[in-house]
Each structure stands twice: as structure tokens, then as C-alpha cells.
């Protein structure tokens, strides 16, 4: 962090209500870099584990945050909460490639099945 740069204290709430990665972040940190840290520090005992930055979305003030923007550009500031911690929600969704592969496998199984009716 650069000298005099504003720091934002954040924590992230995942699907089961657990808070992770409680720390100070520079306002110039990109959302993608925050997500990289989340992937690296994700609790391994959870049922759903993101494999990459693209597997998760961050929600703040009812909006999904874009990977290319900084925390300052997302208007994440302390404003009304002097000395407070901002909680963001993390939504994990598997990448689309794995979903498409699963769907194709199901379709192949259905196409290979045979049914006969003898009257």
C-alpha cells in the first residue's frame, strides 16, 4: 500500500454464514485481486469451494462488483461507519464450462438409452 492511501476494513460472508478474510485492503485494490485472496484463503472444509476468481461474485450494497474496478471505484468507503467493518457477501457458482460438460454427458446418457414395449 502506498503511504497515505485509504484502507478499508472488509470481511466476506460465504453461503453458510461464515466470515472469512477479515483484513484491511487498500482502496486501490482491484476486485479481482480481492477474489484471488479469497480463493487462496477459502476454508477447505466447506462443501462448495471456488476454483478460480470467475467462480465467485462479490456483492456490496446490493450490487455485483466488477473484477476490473478498484474498491474505491465501487464506492466502498467508510462514510457512515467510522472504524466499522464492511461485510460483503460471496456467491459461488461453478464455471459454465463444467456445467455444459455435465449437461452434454446427461444428454449422451439419454440418447444411448433404449426402451422397448412388447404388446
Backbone torsions as a table, in degrees:
resi	resn	phi	psi	omega
1	UNK	NA	142.0	178.3
2	UNK	-76.6	154.6	178.7
3	UNK	-62.8	137.0	177.2
4	UNK	77.8	0.6	180.0
5	UNK	-76.0	139.6	-179.0
6	UNK	-69.0	136.2	176.5
7	UNK	-108.3	144.9	-180.0
8	UNK	-121.5	128.0	178.6
9	UNK	-89.8	118.7	-176.2
10	UNK	-125.2	152.1	165.7
11	UNK	-139.2	159.2	-173.0
12	UNK	-125.0	129.2	-179.1
13	UNK	-102.3	124.6	-179.5
14	UNK	-96.7	178.1	-170.1
15	UNK	-53.5	-28.9	-177.7
16	UNK	-97.9	7.7	177.8
17	UNK	92.4	-0.1	178.7
18	UNK	-76.8	138.6	175.4
19	UNK	-97.9	134.3	-179.2
20	UNK	-131.4	165.1	173.6
21	UNK	52.0	42.1	176.8
22	UNK	-70.2	115.5	-177.0
23	UNK	-166.2	173.0	173.8
24	UNK	-91.9	136.4	179.8
25	UNK	-125.2	141.2	175.7
26	UNK	-69.1	144.3	-179.8
27	UNK	-65.4	-16.8	178.5
28	UNK	-88.1	0.0	179.3
29	UNK	-69.9	134.3	178.3
30	UNK	-79.9	156.8	178.2
31	UNK	-61.5	-38.4	178.7
32	UNK	-59.9	-40.7	178.9
33	UNK	-68.2	-35.7	175.9
34	UNK	-63.7	-43.2	179.8
35	UNK	-64.5	-37.6	177.3
36	UNK	-59.7	-41.0	178.6
37	UNK	-66.3	-40.1	178.4
38	UNK	-61.5	-44.0	178.4
39	UNK	-61.0	-43.3	-178.3
40	UNK	-66.5	-35.1	-175.1
41	UNK	-104.7	12.2	-178.2
42	UNK	-63.9	133.3	178.9
43	UNK	-61.6	126.6	-175.4
44	UNK	-78.3	-8.3	-179.8
45	UNK	-89.2	6.2	-178.6
46	UNK	-86.9	153.6	-179.5
47	UNK	-69.8	-36.0	-179.3
48	UNK	-112.1	122.1	-178.4
49	UNK	-128.2	122.2	178.0
50	UNK	-71.7	140.8	179.7
51	UNK	-95.8	-21.6	-179.0
52	UNK	-150.5	173.2	178.7
53	UNK	-60.4	-34.4	-177.6
54	UNK	-73.8	-11.3	178.7
55	UNK	-82.8	-3.8	-176.8
56	UNK	-135.5	157.3	175.0
57	UNK	-129.9	143.5	176.0
58	UNK	-103.9	137.6	178.9
59	UNK	-119.0	129.1	175.7
60	UNK	-138.7	128.6	179.6
61	UNK	53.9	38.8	176.3
62	UNK	77.4	10.9	-178.6
63	UNK	-126.5	143.3	173.4
64	UNK	-77.1	135.2	-178.7
65	UNK	-90.9	137.3	-179.3
66	UNK	-82.9	138.8	-177.5
67	UNK	-57.7	-35.5	-173.2
68	UNK	-79.6	-13.5	-177.4
69	UNK	-88.9	154.1	175.0
70	UNK	-86.1	167.6	177.4
71	UNK	-61.8	-36.8	178.7
72	UNK	-64.9	-41.8	179.1
73	UNK	-65.6	-27.4	177.7
74	UNK	-81.0	2.5	179.6
75	UNK	60.7	39.9	175.1
76	UNK	-93.5	105.0	178.3
77	UNK	-140.6	169.0	-175.5
78	UNK	-75.8	-28.9	177.0
79	UNK	30.3	-96.9	-175.3
80	UNK	-83.1	-5.0	-174.2
81	UNK	-118.8	67.6	-179.9
82	UNK	-61.5	126.2	179.6
83	UNK	74.6	7.4	-177.9
84	UNK	-91.7	166.2	178.6
85	UNK	-106.5	134.4	177.4
86	UNK	-94.2	129.1	177.6
87	UNK	-102.9	128.1	175.0
88	UNK	-112.1	150.9	178.1
89	UNK	-98.8	142.9	-179.6
90	UNK	-114.5	125.1	176.0
91	UNK	-108.6	126.5	179.4
92	UNK	-107.0	127.5	174.9
93	UNK	-137.0	132.1	-178.6
94	UNK	-60.2	153.5	-179.5
95	UNK	-63.7	152.6	-177.0
96	UNK	-64.5	-30.7	-178.7
97	UNK	-60.3	-43.9	-179.0
98	UNK	-69.7	-34.4	177.5
99	UNK	-64.6	-43.7	-179.7
100	UNK	-63.4	-40.1	179.6
101	UNK	-63.5	-43.1	178.8
102	UNK	-62.6	-43.9	180.0
103	UNK	-62.4	-41.4	179.5
104	UNK	-64.5	-38.7	179.0
105	UNK	-65.3	-40.0	177.6
106	UNK	-63.7	-42.1	179.7
107	UNK	-63.8	-40.5	178.7
108	UNK	-63.2	-41.0	178.8
109	UNK	-62.0	-43.2	179.2
110	UNK	-66.1	-39.1	-178.7
111	UNK	-69.6	-32.2	-178.4
112	UNK	-82.4	-10.6	-178.8
113	UNK	-78.4	149.4	-177.2
114	UNK	-127.7	142.7	175.1
115	UNK	-138.0	135.1	-179.9
116	UNK	-124.2	145.1	175.1
117	UNK	-126.1	121.6	178.6
118	UNK	-108.6	125.9	-179.0
119	UNK	-105.8	NA	NA
